[in-house]
């Protein structure tokens, strides 16, 4: 072999060695990059899991706050429900007393009792008590009315309808606290 051929062979060997070193450096660098990227990806994945967990926990807490707030409002609306229910017989007695007192000739007595009755009704109304409007001829609704008895309808138009109201019904807020007691025609 000539010197020139030997020099070319040495140059080729050096190029091959340089190329091999570059490939090896790239492989090592790539090997170093791969764990960094996977660690970074792992951290991103962990971060997204924690964000999701936080958002779910936050949403659950918000729902809890709304639910307890609603329960508290319902409690305030019906806080005096037991007291108001216990006052309903007194209101019934006032109505019966007014029927009898109105027959009296003493107009001042009638006026005085009417004033007391109106004040009592207004006080209960201000606390959220509402009378359920029921009249003769209304359609009977088992969700709202309580049928005490059924009687033969006085005429055909009252079949399946309310013939008489025995006791008034009341709501407190949106809740029925006493169903109106009615007689239904059949």
C-alpha positions, 0 to 999 in steps of 0.5 A: 500500500502506498502512503497515499492509500494509507493516508486515505485509509487513516482519514476514512478511519478517523471519519468513521471514528468521528461519526461513531463518536457523534452517533454515540454522543447523540445516543447519550444525549438522547438518552439523557433527554428522554428521561428529562422529557419523561420526567417532565411529562410525568410532572405534567401528568401529576399536575393535571391529576392534582388540578382535576382532584382540586376542581372536583373537591372545589365543586363538591364543596360549592355544592355542599355550601349551596345545599346547606344554604338552601336547608338553612333558608328552608329552616328559617321559612318554617322555623315557627311552623309548630307554633303556627300550627298550634295557632290554627285551632285558635283561628278556627275558634275566632271564625266560629266566634265571629259567626255567633257574635255577628248575630248580636245587636252589640255592634261595638262588640262585633267591631272589637272582636273583628279588629282582634281577629284581623290583627291575629290573621295579619300577624300569621300572614306576615309569618308566611301563613296563607289560606288555601282557597277552596270553594263549593264546586271546585274539583277535588284534588287528593294532593291538596284536599282531604276528603272527610266523606262522600255524599250523593251530589245534590246535582249532577254538576257537583259529582266528583267536586267539592260540596262543602268545606268543613275546615280551612287549609293553610300553607306555610311558604310552599308547604301545606301544613294543614289540608282543607277538609272537604265533603265530596259529591259522588 
